[in-house]
Amino acid sequence: IFFFNDTATTEIYTEQIVGSVRCVQETGIRPSGKKAGSILVQMELLAKTEADAAKAGTGRGDPNQNPYLPPPIGRFEFTMNPIKLYTQLIGPKMRSTILKAIIITICSLLFAYIFPSFFGTLLANAF
């Protein structure tokens, strides 16, 4: 938030500017021009009296208002729980692929161990 002097002749003036900044990837001395993302920026110009009336904390500190900053989502959280760590490290698509591979492996092993016994019993009963 930026301030300007509030005197008797100054109008109460509020302006909001919203825009995005393009980020490019740098390799060495020169920027390559390869897009690395963008940042959404919002700035407000307020009269000092208006800014004093609408206090805001630093970052997400108290008071968290003007604007309200929600807690971050999707960040990595270290834990000793292996299941939670597994779900954080591996995406849903890869998890389903791993689960399918485990199920196919278990079914194949069951077939490999049970089929000879079952087939042998059928052959023994046939003769």
Backbone as XML, in Angstrom:
<?xml version="1.0"?>
<chain id="A" units="angstrom">
  <residue number="1" name="ILE">
    <atom name="N" x="0.857" y="-1.163" z="0.000"/>
    <atom name="CA" x="0.000" y="0.000" z="0.000"/>
    <atom name="C" x="0.906" y="1.229" z="0.000"/>
  </residue>
  <residue number="2" name="PHE">
    <atom name="N" x="0.614" y="2.169" z="-0.886"/>
    <atom name="CA" x="1.395" y="3.396" z="-0.997"/>
    <atom name="C" x="0.590" y="4.554" z="-0.423"/>
  </residue>
  <residue number="3" name="PHE">
    <atom name="N" x="1.270" y="5.522" z="0.181"/>
    <atom name="CA" x="0.609" y="6.656" z="0.801"/>
    <atom name="C" x="1.020" y="7.943" z="0.106"/>
  </residue>
  <residue number="4" name="PHE">
    <atom name="N" x="0.172" y="8.954" z="0.178"/>
    <atom name="CA" x="0.556" y="10.305" z="-0.202"/>
    <atom name="C" x="0.059" y="11.240" z="0.891"/>
  </residue>
  <residue number="5" name="ASN">
    <atom name="N" x="0.647" y="12.406" z="0.981"/>
    <atom name="CA" x="0.308" y="13.342" z="2.063"/>
    <atom name="C" x="-1.158" y="13.725" z="1.995"/>
  </residue>
  <residue number="6" name="ASP">
    <atom name="N" x="-1.789" y="13.732" z="3.145"/>
    <atom name="CA" x="-3.203" y="14.072" z="3.246"/>
    <atom name="C" x="-3.313" y="15.471" z="3.856"/>
  </residue>
  <residue number="7" name="THR">
    <atom name="N" x="-3.610" y="16.446" z="3.020"/>
    <atom name="CA" x="-3.771" y="17.824" z="3.510"/>
    <atom name="C" x="-5.207" y="18.249" z="3.306"/>
  </residue>
  <residue number="8" name="ALA">
    <atom name="N" x="-5.540" y="19.453" z="3.745"/>
    <atom name="CA" x="-6.918" y="19.949" z="3.644"/>
    <atom name="C" x="-7.352" y="20.105" z="2.195"/>
  </residue>
  <residue number="9" name="THR">
    <atom name="N" x="-6.410" y="20.358" z="1.292"/>
    <atom name="CA" x="-6.787" y="20.572" z="-0.107"/>
    <atom name="C" x="-6.796" y="19.274" z="-0.911"/>
  </residue>
  <residue number="10" name="THR">
    <atom name="N" x="-6.294" y="18.191" z="-0.336"/>
    <atom name="CA" x="-6.229" y="16.919" z="-1.065"/>
    <atom name="C" x="-7.575" y="16.211" z="-0.996"/>
  </residue>
  <residue number="11" name="GLU">
    <atom name="N" x="-8.038" y="15.720" z="-2.139"/>
    <atom name="CA" x="-9.267" y="14.942" z="-2.170"/>
    <atom name="C" x="-8.995" y="13.561" z="-1.590"/>
  </residue>
  <residue number="12" name="ILE">
    <atom name="N" x="-10.013" y="12.952" z="-1.007"/>
    <atom name="CA" x="-9.896" y="11.544" z="-0.617"/>
    <atom name="C" x="-9.968" y="10.776" z="-1.935"/>
  </residue>
  <residue number="13" name="TYR">
    <atom name="N" x="-8.934" y="10.042" z="-2.229"/>
    <atom name="CA" x="-8.801" y="9.414" z="-3.536"/>
    <atom name="C" x="-8.322" y="7.979" z="-3.351"/>
  </residue>
  <residue number="14" name="THR">
    <atom name="N" x="-9.007" y="7.050" z="-3.955"/>
    <atom name="CA" x="-8.599" y="5.649" z="-3.898"/>
    <atom name="C" x="-8.537" y="5.122" z="-5.324"/>
  </residue>
  <residue number="15" name="GLU">
    <atom name="N" x="-7.454" y="4.471" z="-5.658"/>
    <atom name="CA" x="-7.301" y="3.876" z="-6.980"/>
    <atom name="C" x="-6.738" y="2.482" z="-6.815"/>
  </residue>
  <residue number="16" name="GLN">
    <atom name="N" x="-7.284" y="1.556" z="-7.559"/>
    <atom name="CA" x="-6.800" y="0.182" z="-7.515"/>
    <atom name="C" x="-6.242" y="-0.179" z="-8.878"/>
  </residue>
  <residue number="17" name="ILE">
    <atom name="N" x="-5.040" y="-0.725" z="-8.905"/>
    <atom name="CA" x="-4.381" y="-1.111" z="-10.151"/>
    <atom name="C" x="-4.120" y="-2.606" z="-10.075"/>
  </residue>
  <residue number="18" name="VAL">
    <atom name="N" x="-4.595" y="-3.350" z="-11.064"/>
    <atom name="CA" x="-4.385" y="-4.793" z="-11.121"/>
    <atom name="C" x="-3.762" y="-5.124" z="-12.462"/>
  </residue>
  <residue number="19" name="GLY">
    <atom name="N" x="-2.732" y="-5.942" z="-12.443"/>
    <atom name="CA" x="-2.084" y="-6.348" z="-13.685"/>
    <atom name="C" x="-1.202" y="-7.554" z="-13.441"/>
  </residue>
  <residue number="20" name="SER">
    <atom name="N" x="-0.601" y="-8.054" z="-14.487"/>
    <atom name="CA" x="0.286" y="-9.206" z="-14.328"/>
    <atom name="C" x="1.662" y="-8.867" z="-14.883"/>
  </residue>
  <residue number="21" name="VAL">
    <atom name="N" x="2.668" y="-9.466" z="-14.304"/>
    <atom name="CA" x="4.054" y="-9.274" z="-14.702"/>
    <atom name="C" x="4.528" y="-10.581" z="-15.325"/>
  </residue>
  <residue number="22" name="ARG">
    <atom name="N" x="5.061" y="-10.521" z="-16.519"/>
    <atom name="CA" x="5.554" y="-11.711" z="-17.217"/>
    <atom name="C" x="6.961" y="-12.031" z="-16.724"/>
  </residue>
  <residue number="23" name="CYS">
    <atom name="N" x="7.204" y="-13.263" z="-16.372"/>
    <atom name="CA" x="8.521" y="-13.708" z="-15.904"/>
    <atom name="C" x="9.173" y="-14.540" z="-17.002"/>
  </residue>
  <residue number="24" name="VAL">
    <atom name="N" x="10.445" y="-14.294" z="-17.262"/>
    <atom name="CA" x="11.174" y="-15.046" z="-18.288"/>
    <atom name="C" x="12.345" y="-15.769" z="-17.646"/>
  </residue>
  <residue number="25" name="GLN">
    <atom name="N" x="12.733" y="-16.858" z="-18.268"/>
    <atom name="CA" x="13.837" y="-17.670" z="-17.770"/>
    <atom name="C" x="15.159" y="-17.088" z="-18.265"/>
  </residue>
  <residue number="26" name="GLU">
    <atom name="N" x="16.125" y="-16.990" z="-17.376"/>
    <atom name="CA" x="17.433" y="-16.476" z="-17.747"/>
    <atom name="C" x="18.440" y="-17.620" z="-17.797"/>
  </residue>
  <residue number="27" name="THR">
    <atom name="N" x="19.263" y="-17.616" z="-18.826"/>
    <atom name="CA" x="20.361" y="-18.568" z="-18.915"/>
    <atom name="C" x="21.620" y="-17.757" z="-19.141"/>
  </residue>
  <residue number="28" name="GLY">
    <atom name="N" x="22.465" y="-17.712" z="-18.151"/>
    <atom name="CA" x="23.686" y="-16.929" z="-18.279"/>
    <atom name="C" x="23.413" y="-15.450" z="-18.139"/>
  </residue>
  <residue number="29" name="ILE">
    <atom name="N" x="24.007" y="-14.648" z="-19.019"/>
    <atom name="CA" x="23.918" y="-13.193" z="-18.927"/>
    <atom name="C" x="22.626" y="-12.671" z="-19.542"/>
  </residue>
  <residue number="30" name="ARG">
    <atom name="N" x="22.207" y="-13.236" z="-20.678"/>
    <atom name="CA" x="21.033" y="-12.731" z="-21.399"/>
    <atom name="C" x="19.783" y="-13.542" z="-21.074"/>
  </residue>
  <residue number="31" name="PRO">
    <atom name="N" x="18.626" y="-12.873" z="-20.972"/>
    <atom name="CA" x="17.385" y="-13.634" z="-20.811"/>
    <atom name="C" x="17.061" y="-14.366" z="-22.110"/>
  </residue>
  <residue number="32" name="SER">
    <atom name="N" x="16.612" y="-15.605" z="-21.973"/>
    <atom name="CA" x="16.305" y="-16.403" z="-23.163"/>
    <atom name="C" x="14.959" y="-16.032" z="-23.764"/>
  </residue>
  <residue number="33" name="GLY">
    <atom name="N" x="14.104" y="-15.385" z="-22.989"/>
    <atom name="CA" x="12.780" y="-15.032" z="-23.486"/>
    <atom name="C" x="11.778" y="-16.152" z="-23.300"/>
  </residue>
  <residue number="34" name="LYS">
    <atom name="N" x="12.216" y="-17.284" z="-22.758"/>
    <atom name="CA" x="11.313" y="-18.409" z="-22.531"/>
    <atom name="C" x="10.436" y="-18.089" z="-21.328"/>
  </residue>
  <residue number="35" name="LYS">
    <atom name="N" x="9.121" y="-18.167" z="-21.506"/>
    <atom name="CA" x="8.189" y="-17.790" z="-20.444"/>
    <atom name="C" x="8.301" y="-18.764" z="-19.277"/>
  </residue>
  <residue number="36" name="ALA">
    <atom name="N" x="8.492" y="-18.219" z="-18.081"/>
    <atom name="CA" x="8.613" y="-19.028" z="-16.881"/>
    <atom name="C" x="7.384" y="-18.878" z="-15.981"/>
  </residue>
  <residue number="37" name="GLY">
    <atom name="N" x="6.443" y="-18.037" z="-16.351"/>
    <atom name="CA" x="5.242" y="-17.836" z="-15.557"/>
    <atom name="C" x="4.864" y="-16.377" z="-15.516"/>
  </residue>
  <residue number="38" name="SER">
    <atom name="N" x="3.882" y="-16.071" z="-14.701"/>
    <atom name="CA" x="3.473" y="-14.682" z="-14.522"/>
    <atom name="C" x="3.009" y="-14.481" z="-13.089"/>
  </residue>
  <residue number="39" name="ILE">
    <atom name="N" x="3.076" y="-13.245" z="-12.634"/>
    <atom name="CA" x="2.705" y="-12.891" z="-11.270"/>
    <atom name="C" x="1.586" y="-11.861" z="-11.342"/>
  </residue>
  <residue number="40" name="LEU">
    <atom name="N" x="0.507" y="-12.120" z="-10.627"/>
    <atom name="CA" x="-0.597" y="-11.175" z="-10.561"/>
    <atom name="C" x="-0.288" y="-10.153" z="-9.477"/>
  </residue>
  <residue number="41" name="VAL">
    <atom name="N" x="-0.326" y="-8.870" z="-9.822"/>
    <atom name="CA" x="0.029" y="-7.790" z="-8.909"/>
    <atom name="C" x="-1.186" y="-6.887" z="-8.728"/>
  </residue>
  <residue number="42" name="GLN">
    <atom name="N" x="-1.425" y="-6.489" z="-7.470"/>
    <atom name="CA" x="-2.500" y="-5.553" z="-7.171"/>
    <atom name="C" x="-1.928" y="-4.465" z="-6.277"/>
  </residue>
  <residue number="43" name="MET">
    <atom name="N" x="-2.128" y="-3.212" z="-6.663"/>
    <atom name="CA" x="-1.661" y="-2.079" z="-5.872"/>
    <atom name="C" x="-2.840" y="-1.159" z="-5.598"/>
  </residue>
  <residue number="44" name="GLU">
    <atom name="N" x="-2.832" y="-0.545" z="-4.417"/>
    <atom name="CA" x="-3.873" y="0.408" z="-4.069"/>
    <atom name="C" x="-3.228" y="1.708" z="-3.613"/>
  </residue>
  <residue number="45" name="LEU">
    <atom name="N" x="-3.705" y="2.810" z="-4.143"/>
    <atom name="CA" x="-3.279" y="4.141" z="-3.703"/>
    <atom name="C" x="-4.378" y="4.691" z="-2.814"/>
  </residue>
  <residue number="46" name="LEU">
    <atom name="N" x="-4.026" y="5.028" z="-1.550"/>
    <atom name="CA" x="-5.012" y="5.484" z="-0.581"/>
    <atom name="C" x="-4.570" y="6.790" z="0.054"/>
  </residue>
  <residue number="47" name="ALA">
    <atom name="N" x="-5.526" y="7.526" z="0.540"/>
    <atom name="CA" x="-5.209" y="8.684" z="1.380"/>
    <atom name="C" x="-4.709" y="8.152" z="2.716"/>
  </residue>
  <residue number="48" name="LYS">
    <atom name="N" x="-3.846" y="8.883" z="3.389"/>
    <atom name="CA" x="-3.254" y="8.421" z="4.642"/>
    <atom name="C" x="-4.325" y="8.141" z="5.694"/>
  </residue>
  <residue number="49" name="THR">
    <atom name="N" x="-5.342" y="8.985" z="5.774"/>
    <atom name="CA" x="-6.404" y="8.769" z="6.770"/>
    <atom name="C" x="-7.159" y="7.468" z="6.481"/>
  </residue>
  <residue number="50" name="GLU">
    <atom name="N" x="-7.406" y="7.214" z="5.201"/>
    <atom name="CA" x="-8.100" y="5.988" z="4.818"/>
    <atom name="C" x="-7.233" y="4.772" z="5.097"/>
  </residue>
  <residue number="51" name="ALA">
    <atom name="N" x="-5.933" y="4.881" z="4.844"/>
    <atom name="CA" x="-5.018" y="3.776" z="5.105"/>
    <atom name="C" x="-4.885" y="3.519" z="6.601"/>
  </residue>
  <residue number="52" name="ASP">
    <atom name="N" x="-4.879" y="4.578" z="7.418"/>
    <atom name="CA" x="-4.797" y="4.410" z="8.870"/>
    <atom name="C" x="-6.049" y="3.741" z="9.414"/>
  </residue>
  <residue number="53" name="ALA">
    <atom name="N" x="-7.193" y="4.018" z="8.799"/>
    <atom name="CA" x="-8.458" y="3.423" z="9.246"/>
    <atom name="C" x="-8.538" y="1.937" z="8.889"/>
  </residue>
  <residue number="54" name="ALA">
    <atom name="N" x="-7.916" y="1.531" z="7.804"/>
    <atom name="CA" x="-7.968" y="0.137" z="7.339"/>
    <atom name="C" x="-6.591" y="-0.494" z="7.508"/>
  </residue>
  <residue number="55" name="LYS">
    <atom name="N" x="-6.230" y="-0.815" z="8.739"/>
    <atom name="CA" x="-4.918" y="-1.390" z="9.017"/>
    <atom name="C" x="-4.807" y="-2.786" z="8.404"/>
  </residue>
  <residue number="56" name="ALA">
    <atom name="N" x="-3.610" y="-3.124" z="7.992"/>
    <atom name="CA" x="-3.319" y="-4.452" z="7.463"/>
    <atom name="C" x="-1.993" y="-4.899" z="8.043"/>
  </residue>
  <residue number="57" name="GLY">
    <atom name="N" x="-1.916" y="-6.190" z="8.387"/>
    <atom name="CA" x="-0.684" y="-6.733" z="8.941"/>
    <atom name="C" x="0.330" y="-7.024" z="7.851"/>
  </residue>
  <residue number="58" name="THR">
    <atom name="N" x="1.520" y="-7.397" z="8.272"/>
    <atom name="CA" x="2.560" y="-7.771" z="7.318"/>
    <atom name="C" x="2.321" y="-9.204" z="6.874"/>
  </residue>
  <residue number="59" name="GLY">
    <atom name="N" x="2.264" y="-9.429" z="5.579"/>
    <atom name="CA" x="2.016" y="-10.779" z="5.066"/>
    <atom name="C" x="0.664" y="-11.282" z="5.518"/>
  </residue>
  <residue number="60" name="ARG">
    <atom name="N" x="0.649" y="-12.471" z="6.173"/>
    <atom name="CA" x="-0.595" y="-13.009" z="6.707"/>
    <atom name="C" x="-0.749" y="-12.718" z="8.189"/>
  </residue>
  <residue number="61" name="GLY">
    <atom name="N" x="0.071" y="-11.791" z="8.727"/>
    <atom name="CA" x="0.014" y="-11.433" z="10.145"/>
    <atom name="C" x="-1.256" y="-10.673" z="10.480"/>
  </residue>
  <residue number="62" name="ASP">
    <atom name="N" x="-1.554" y="-10.585" z="11.765"/>
    <atom name="CA" x="-2.749" y="-9.873" z="12.214"/>
    <atom name="C" x="-2.584" y="-8.375" z="12.057"/>
  </residue>
  <residue number="63" name="PRO">
    <atom name="N" x="-3.584" y="-7.618" z="11.719"/>
    <atom name="CA" x="-4.878" y="-8.072" z="11.220"/>
    <atom name="C" x="-4.786" y="-8.438" z="9.735"/>
  </residue>
  <residue number="64" name="ASN">
    <atom name="N" x="-5.273" y="-9.600" z="9.403"/>
    <atom name="CA" x="-5.213" y="-10.116" z="8.034"/>
    <atom name="C" x="-6.464" y="-9.668" z="7.284"/>
  </residue>
  <residue number="65" name="GLN">
    <atom name="N" x="-6.450" y="-8.451" z="6.799"/>
    <atom name="CA" x="-7.577" y="-7.887" z="6.049"/>
    <atom name="C" x="-7.046" y="-6.828" z="5.098"/>
  </residue>
  <residue number="66" name="ASN">
    <atom name="N" x="-7.852" y="-6.421" z="4.184"/>
    <atom name="CA" x="-7.517" y="-5.358" z="3.212"/>
    <atom name="C" x="-6.264" y="-5.642" z="2.402"/>
  </residue>
  <residue number="67" name="PRO">
    <atom name="N" x="-6.141" y="-6.618" z="1.629"/>
    <atom name="CA" x="-7.050" y="-7.735" z="1.367"/>
    <atom name="C" x="-6.762" y="-8.906" z="2.298"/>
  </residue>
  <residue number="68" name="TYR">
    <atom name="N" x="-7.752" y="-9.795" z="2.444"/>
    <atom name="CA" x="-7.576" y="-11.008" z="3.230"/>
    <atom name="C" x="-6.684" y="-11.968" z="2.447"/>
  </residue>
  <residue number="69" name="LEU">
    <atom name="N" x="-5.674" y="-12.518" z="3.092"/>
    <atom name="CA" x="-4.779" y="-13.471" z="2.450"/>
    <atom name="C" x="-5.045" y="-14.858" z="3.037"/>
  </residue>
  <residue number="70" name="PRO">
    <atom name="N" x="-5.628" y="-15.767" z="2.254"/>
    <atom name="CA" x="-5.929" y="-17.102" z="2.779"/>
    <atom name="C" x="-4.646" y="-17.893" z="3.010"/>
  </residue>
  <residue number="71" name="PRO">
    <atom name="N" x="-4.701" y="-18.915" z="3.872"/>
    <atom name="CA" x="-3.512" y="-19.743" z="4.079"/>
    <atom name="C" x="-3.156" y="-20.477" z="2.790"/>
  </residue>
  <residue number="72" name="PRO">
    <atom name="N" x="-1.874" y="-20.754" z="2.568"/>
    <atom name="CA" x="-1.464" y="-21.412" z="1.331"/>
    <atom name="C" x="-1.976" y="-22.851" z="1.268"/>
  </residue>
  <residue number="73" name="ILE">
    <atom name="N" x="-2.277" y="-23.292" z="0.051"/>
    <atom name="CA" x="-2.709" y="-24.681" z="-0.149"/>
    <atom name="C" x="-1.752" y="-25.347" z="-1.120"/>
  </residue>
  <residue number="74" name="GLY">
    <atom name="N" x="-1.621" y="-26.644" z="-0.984"/>
    <atom name="CA" x="-0.802" y="-27.398" z="-1.920"/>
    <atom name="C" x="0.685" y="-27.375" z="-1.621"/>
  </residue>
  <residue number="75" name="ARG">
    <atom name="N" x="1.070" y="-26.909" z="-0.448"/>
    <atom name="CA" x="2.488" y="-26.898" z="-0.109"/>
    <atom name="C" x="2.890" y="-28.230" z="0.495"/>
  </residue>
  <residue number="76" name="PHE">
    <atom name="N" x="4.171" y="-28.569" z="0.347"/>
    <atom name="CA" x="4.712" y="-29.802" z="0.895"/>
    <atom name="C" x="4.793" y="-29.702" z="2.411"/>
  </residue>
  <residue number="77" name="GLU">
    <atom name="N" x="4.306" y="-30.726" z="3.084"/>
    <atom name="CA" x="4.343" y="-30.771" z="4.535"/>
    <atom name="C" x="5.083" y="-32.034" z="4.946"/>
  </residue>
  <residue number="78" name="PHE">
    <atom name="N" x="6.246" y="-31.868" z="5.627"/>
    <atom name="CA" x="7.011" y="-33.040" z="6.030"/>
    <atom name="C" x="6.286" y="-33.759" z="7.151"/>
  </residue>
  <residue number="79" name="THR">
    <atom name="N" x="6.202" y="-35.076" z="7.033"/>
    <atom name="CA" x="5.542" y="-35.898" z="8.021"/>
    <atom name="C" x="6.234" y="-37.246" z="8.100"/>
  </residue>
  <residue number="80" name="MET">
    <atom name="N" x="6.099" y="-37.907" z="9.223"/>
    <atom name="CA" x="6.660" y="-39.250" z="9.382"/>
    <atom name="C" x="5.663" y="-40.323" z="8.937"/>
  </residue>
  <residue number="81" name="ASN">
    <atom name="N" x="4.448" y="-39.932" z="8.583"/>
    <atom name="CA" x="3.438" y="-40.865" z="8.097"/>
    <atom name="C" x="3.770" y="-41.211" z="6.645"/>
  </residue>
  <residue number="82" name="PRO">
    <atom name="N" x="4.118" y="-42.462" z="6.356"/>
    <atom name="CA" x="4.532" y="-42.810" z="4.993"/>
    <atom name="C" x="3.419" y="-42.676" z="3.951"/>
  </residue>
  <residue number="83" name="ILE">
    <atom name="N" x="2.179" y="-42.910" z="4.341"/>
    <atom name="CA" x="1.061" y="-42.796" z="3.391"/>
    <atom name="C" x="0.863" y="-41.334" z="2.982"/>
  </residue>
  <residue number="84" name="LYS">
    <atom name="N" x="0.891" y="-40.433" z="3.966"/>
    <atom name="CA" x="0.720" y="-39.012" z="3.666"/>
    <atom name="C" x="1.895" y="-38.490" z="2.830"/>
  </residue>
  <residue number="85" name="LEU">
    <atom name="N" x="3.106" y="-38.926" z="3.163"/>
    <atom name="CA" x="4.284" y="-38.528" z="2.411"/>
    <atom name="C" x="4.200" y="-39.036" z="0.975"/>
  </residue>
  <residue number="86" name="TYR">
    <atom name="N" x="3.734" y="-40.281" z="0.802"/>
    <atom name="CA" x="3.557" y="-40.879" z="-0.530"/>
    <atom name="C" x="2.561" y="-40.071" z="-1.359"/>
  </residue>
  <residue number="87" name="THR">
    <atom name="N" x="1.437" y="-39.665" z="-0.748"/>
    <atom name="CA" x="0.434" y="-38.904" z="-1.508"/>
    <atom name="C" x="0.922" y="-37.505" z="-1.857"/>
  </residue>
  <residue number="88" name="GLN">
    <atom name="N" x="1.834" y="-36.943" z="-1.045"/>
    <atom name="CA" x="2.369" y="-35.613" z="-1.353"/>
    <atom name="C" x="3.425" y="-35.680" z="-2.450"/>
  </residue>
  <residue number="89" name="LEU">
    <atom name="N" x="4.218" y="-36.744" z="-2.465"/>
    <atom name="CA" x="5.323" y="-36.838" z="-3.414"/>
    <atom name="C" x="4.895" y="-37.333" z="-4.791"/>
  </residue>
  <residue number="90" name="ILE">
    <atom name="N" x="3.858" y="-38.167" z="-4.842"/>
    <atom name="CA" x="3.459" y="-38.789" z="-6.107"/>
    <atom name="C" x="2.056" y="-38.318" z="-6.463"/>
  </residue>
  <residue number="91" name="GLY">
    <atom name="N" x="1.898" y="-37.871" z="-7.692"/>
    <atom name="CA" x="0.618" y="-37.349" z="-8.160"/>
    <atom name="C" x="-0.440" y="-38.428" z="-8.314"/>
  </residue>
  <residue number="92" name="PRO">
    <atom name="N" x="-1.716" y="-38.017" z="-8.468"/>
    <atom name="CA" x="-2.806" y="-38.984" z="-8.542"/>
    <atom name="C" x="-2.722" y="-39.921" z="-9.744"/>
  </residue>
  <residue number="93" name="LYS">
    <atom name="N" x="-2.246" y="-39.438" z="-10.871"/>
    <atom name="CA" x="-2.141" y="-40.282" z="-12.060"/>
    <atom name="C" x="-1.095" y="-41.380" z="-11.851"/>
  </residue>
  <residue number="94" name="MET">
    <atom name="N" x="0.051" y="-40.996" z="-11.286"/>
    <atom name="CA" x="1.108" y="-41.970" z="-11.044"/>
    <atom name="C" x="0.713" y="-42.946" z="-9.942"/>
  </residue>
  <residue number="95" name="ARG">
    <atom name="N" x="-0.026" y="-42.462" z="-8.928"/>
    <atom name="CA" x="-0.492" y="-43.358" z="-7.865"/>
    <atom name="C" x="-1.407" y="-44.434" z="-8.418"/>
  </residue>
  <residue number="96" name="SER">
    <atom name="N" x="-2.307" y="-44.058" z="-9.339"/>
    <atom name="CA" x="-3.206" y="-45.063" z="-9.923"/>
    <atom name="C" x="-2.421" y="-46.059" z="-10.772"/>
  </residue>
  <residue number="97" name="THR">
    <atom name="N" x="-1.385" y="-45.597" z="-11.466"/>
    <atom name="CA" x="-0.550" y="-46.508" z="-12.258"/>
    <atom name="C" x="0.186" y="-47.484" z="-11.348"/>
  </residue>
  <residue number="98" name="ILE">
    <atom name="N" x="0.723" y="-46.998" z="-10.241"/>
    <atom name="CA" x="1.431" y="-47.870" z="-9.291"/>
    <atom name="C" x="0.461" y="-48.875" z="-8.676"/>
  </residue>
  <residue number="99" name="LEU">
    <atom name="N" x="-0.744" y="-48.433" z="-8.315"/>
    <atom name="CA" x="-1.740" y="-49.330" z="-7.749"/>
    <atom name="C" x="-2.131" y="-50.422" z="-8.743"/>
  </residue>
  <residue number="100" name="LYS">
    <atom name="N" x="-2.308" y="-50.062" z="-10.004"/>
    <atom name="CA" x="-2.625" y="-51.054" z="-11.028"/>
    <atom name="C" x="-1.496" y="-52.062" z="-11.174"/>
  </residue>
  <residue number="101" name="ALA">
    <atom name="N" x="-0.252" y="-51.597" z="-11.148"/>
    <atom name="CA" x="0.900" y="-52.501" z="-11.265"/>
    <atom name="C" x="0.965" y="-53.459" z="-10.081"/>
  </residue>
  <residue number="102" name="ILE">
    <atom name="N" x="0.669" y="-52.974" z="-8.882"/>
    <atom name="CA" x="0.676" y="-53.838" z="-7.695"/>
    <atom name="C" x="-0.422" y="-54.889" z="-7.797"/>
  </residue>
  <residue number="103" name="ILE">
    <atom name="N" x="-1.616" y="-54.494" z="-8.226"/>
    <atom name="CA" x="-2.732" y="-55.446" z="-8.357"/>
    <atom name="C" x="-2.413" y="-56.503" z="-9.410"/>
  </residue>
  <residue number="104" name="ILE">
    <atom name="N" x="-1.878" y="-56.105" z="-10.555"/>
    <atom name="CA" x="-1.512" y="-57.062" z="-11.601"/>
    <atom name="C" x="-0.433" y="-58.024" z="-11.108"/>
  </residue>
  <residue number="105" name="THR">
    <atom name="N" x="0.543" y="-57.515" z="-10.351"/>
    <atom name="CA" x="1.605" y="-58.368" z="-9.816"/>
    <atom name="C" x="1.048" y="-59.386" z="-8.830"/>
  </residue>
  <residue number="106" name="ILE">
    <atom name="N" x="0.161" y="-58.951" z="-7.944"/>
    <atom name="CA" x="-0.437" y="-59.873" z="-6.968"/>
    <atom name="C" x="-1.266" y="-60.943" z="-7.668"/>
  </residue>
  <residue number="107" name="CYS">
    <atom name="N" x="-2.072" y="-60.527" z="-8.649"/>
    <atom name="CA" x="-2.882" y="-61.504" z="-9.399"/>
    <atom name="C" x="-1.993" y="-62.491" z="-10.152"/>
  </residue>
  <residue number="108" name="SER">
    <atom name="N" x="-0.914" y="-62.016" z="-10.750"/>
    <atom name="CA" x="0.010" y="-62.893" z="-11.479"/>
    <atom name="C" x="0.680" y="-63.894" z="-10.546"/>
  </residue>
  <residue number="109" name="LEU">
    <atom name="N" x="1.091" y="-63.425" z="-9.368"/>
    <atom name="CA" x="1.729" y="-64.330" z="-8.404"/>
    <atom name="C" x="0.738" y="-65.370" z="-7.878"/>
  </residue>
  <residue number="110" name="LEU">
    <atom name="N" x="-0.494" y="-64.954" z="-7.601"/>
    <atom name="CA" x="-1.505" y="-65.909" z="-7.172"/>
    <atom name="C" x="-1.758" y="-66.965" z="-8.257"/>
  </residue>
  <residue number="111" name="PHE">
    <atom name="N" x="-1.851" y="-66.521" z="-9.485"/>
    <atom name="CA" x="-2.055" y="-67.442" z="-10.601"/>
    <atom name="C" x="-0.879" y="-68.407" z="-10.723"/>
  </residue>
  <residue number="112" name="ALA">
    <atom name="N" x="0.344" y="-67.880" z="-10.595"/>
    <atom name="CA" x="1.542" y="-68.715" z="-10.741"/>
    <atom name="C" x="1.634" y="-69.750" z="-9.629"/>
  </residue>
  <residue number="113" name="TYR">
    <atom name="N" x="1.197" y="-69.438" z="-8.414"/>
    <atom name="CA" x="1.278" y="-70.394" z="-7.303"/>
    <atom name="C" x="0.080" y="-71.329" z="-7.230"/>
  </residue>
  <residue number="114" name="ILE">
    <atom name="N" x="-1.111" y="-70.869" z="-7.610"/>
    <atom name="CA" x="-2.316" y="-71.679" z="-7.481"/>
    <atom name="C" x="-2.551" y="-72.558" z="-8.709"/>
  </residue>
  <residue number="115" name="PHE">
    <atom name="N" x="-2.241" y="-72.066" z="-9.903"/>
    <atom name="CA" x="-2.547" y="-72.806" z="-11.131"/>
    <atom name="C" x="-1.890" y="-74.182" z="-11.180"/>
  </residue>
  <residue number="116" name="PRO">
    <atom name="N" x="-0.611" y="-74.353" z="-10.852"/>
    <atom name="CA" x="-0.027" y="-75.702" z="-10.925"/>
    <atom name="C" x="-0.724" y="-76.696" z="-9.988"/>
  </residue>
  <residue number="117" name="SER">
    <atom name="N" x="-1.081" y="-76.246" z="-8.794"/>
    <atom name="CA" x="-1.759" y="-77.135" z="-7.858"/>
    <atom name="C" x="-3.143" y="-77.502" z="-8.386"/>
  </residue>
  <residue number="118" name="PHE">
    <atom name="N" x="-3.871" y="-76.523" z="-8.861"/>
    <atom name="CA" x="-5.214" y="-76.757" z="-9.395"/>
    <atom name="C" x="-5.165" y="-77.650" z="-10.639"/>
  </residue>
  <residue number="119" name="PHE">
    <atom name="N" x="-4.242" y="-77.375" z="-11.555"/>
    <atom name="CA" x="-4.108" y="-78.164" z="-12.783"/>
    <atom name="C" x="-3.672" y="-79.587" z="-12.456"/>
  </residue>
  <residue number="120" name="GLY">
    <atom name="N" x="-2.793" y="-79.745" z="-11.467"/>
    <atom name="CA" x="-2.355" y="-81.093" z="-11.050"/>
    <atom name="C" x="-3.495" y="-81.893" z="-10.454"/>
  </residue>
  <residue number="121" name="THR">
    <atom name="N" x="-4.356" y="-81.244" z="-9.675"/>
    <atom name="CA" x="-5.509" y="-81.917" z="-9.094"/>
    <atom name="C" x="-6.482" y="-82.358" z="-10.178"/>
  </residue>
  <residue number="122" name="LEU">
    <atom name="N" x="-6.700" y="-81.507" z="-11.187"/>
    <atom name="CA" x="-7.581" y="-81.881" z="-12.300"/>
    <atom name="C" x="-7.029" y="-83.074" z="-13.063"/>
  </residue>
  <residue number="123" name="LEU">
    <atom name="N" x="-5.726" y="-83.086" z="-13.321"/>
    <atom name="CA" x="-5.113" y="-84.202" z="-14.041"/>
    <atom name="C" x="-5.164" y="-85.493" z="-13.219"/>
  </residue>
  <residue number="124" name="ALA">
    <atom name="N" x="-4.953" y="-85.405" z="-11.906"/>
    <atom name="CA" x="-4.979" y="-86.586" z="-11.059"/>
    <atom name="C" x="-6.390" y="-87.195" z="-10.987"/>
  </residue>
  <residue number="125" name="ASN">
    <atom name="N" x="-7.391" y="-86.323" z="-10.962"/>
    <atom name="CA" x="-8.775" y="-86.821" z="-10.911"/>
    <atom name="C" x="-9.237" y="-87.343" z="-12.251"/>
  </residue>
  <residue number="126" name="ALA">
    <atom name="N" x="-8.630" y="-86.905" z="-13.321"/>
    <atom name="CA" x="-9.041" y="-87.354" z="-14.655"/>
    <atom name="C" x="-8.606" y="-88.780" z="-14.920"/>
  </residue>
  <residue number="127" name="PHE">
    <atom name="N" x="-7.493" y="-89.241" z="-14.314"/>
    <atom name="CA" x="-6.996" y="-90.601" z="-14.592"/>
    <atom name="C" x="-7.280" y="-91.461" z="-13.442"/>
  </residue>
</chain>
